[in-house]
């Protein structure tokens, strides 16, 4: 699977999570295993791509703790991430 597909899958999952977050008081986080399964890659590949998205400003930390970091899925999509997703999905 190419990097673009992994990035698109992560951003799509973060967008869906943002919509669900608006309707619940529960703190949601990115299901890295689900993204990996949908993209057909390892969880480590998803984490590496997520780190890149965080560095590039397409995602940001959300509800992080001392043990749960943004790169572990405790993050959300940014406005720039929404723009990138629109670009990737044409």
C-alpha positions as CSV (number, residue, x, y, z in Angstrom):
1,X,0.0,0.0,0.0
2,X,1.4,3.4,-0.9
3,X,1.8,6.3,1.6
4,X,-0.9,8.4,0.0
5,X,-3.5,5.6,0.7
6,X,-2.4,5.3,4.3
7,X,-2.6,9.1,4.8
8,X,-6.1,9.2,3.2
9,X,-7.3,6.3,5.4
10,X,-6.0,8.1,8.5
11,X,-7.6,11.4,7.6
12,X,-10.9,9.8,6.7
13,X,-11.0,8.0,10.0
14,X,-10.1,11.3,11.9
15,X,-12.9,13.1,10.0
16,X,-15.4,10.4,10.9
17,X,-14.2,10.5,14.5
18,X,-14.7,14.3,14.6
19,X,-18.3,13.9,13.5
20,X,-18.9,11.2,16.2
21,X,-17.2,13.3,18.9
22,X,-19.8,16.0,18.4
23,X,-22.6,13.6,19.5
24,X,-21.0,12.0,22.5
25,X,-19.5,13.0,25.8
26,X,-17.0,10.2,25.5
27,X,-13.5,11.0,24.5
28,X,-12.8,9.1,21.2
29,X,-9.4,8.1,19.8
30,X,-8.2,6.9,16.5
31,X,-8.5,3.1,16.1
32,X,-5.1,2.4,14.7
33,X,-5.7,-1.3,14.2
34,X,-8.9,-0.6,12.2
35,X,-7.1,1.9,10.0
36,X,-4.2,-0.6,9.5
37,X,-6.7,-3.3,8.5
38,X,-8.6,-1.1,6.0
39,X,-5.3,0.1,4.5
40,X,-3.8,-3.4,4.4
41,X,-0.7,-2.3,6.3
42,X,0.9,-2.8,9.7
43,X,-0.1,-0.7,12.8
44,X,3.5,0.6,12.7
45,X,3.1,1.9,9.2
46,X,-0.1,3.7,10.3
47,X,1.7,5.2,13.3
48,X,4.6,6.4,11.1
49,X,2.2,8.1,8.7
50,X,0.2,9.6,11.6
51,X,3.4,11.1,13.0
52,X,4.1,12.7,9.6
53,X,0.5,14.1,9.6
54,X,1.0,15.5,13.1
55,X,4.3,17.1,12.1
56,X,2.8,18.6,9.0
57,X,-0.1,20.1,10.9
58,X,-2.9,17.9,9.4
59,X,-3.7,16.4,12.8
60,X,-3.1,17.6,16.3
61,X,-3.1,16.1,19.8
62,X,-6.4,15.8,21.6
63,X,-7.1,14.3,25.0
64,X,-3.5,13.3,25.5
65,X,-2.3,12.0,28.8
66,X,1.1,11.1,30.2
67,X,0.8,7.6,28.6
68,X,-1.6,8.3,25.7
69,X,0.1,10.4,23.0
70,X,-1.2,12.0,19.8
71,X,1.0,9.4,17.9
72,X,-1.0,6.6,19.6
73,X,-4.3,7.9,18.2
74,X,-5.2,10.6,20.7
75,X,-5.5,13.2,18.1
76,X,-8.0,15.0,15.8
77,X,-8.1,16.3,12.3
78,X,-7.3,20.0,11.7
79,X,-8.7,22.4,9.1
80,X,-5.5,21.8,7.1
81,X,-6.1,18.1,7.4
82,X,-9.6,18.6,6.0
83,X,-8.2,20.4,3.1
84,X,-5.6,17.7,2.5
85,X,-8.3,15.0,2.7
86,X,-10.3,16.9,0.0
87,X,-7.2,17.0,-2.1
88,X,-6.5,13.3,-1.7
89,X,-10.1,12.3,-2.4
90,X,-10.4,14.6,-5.4
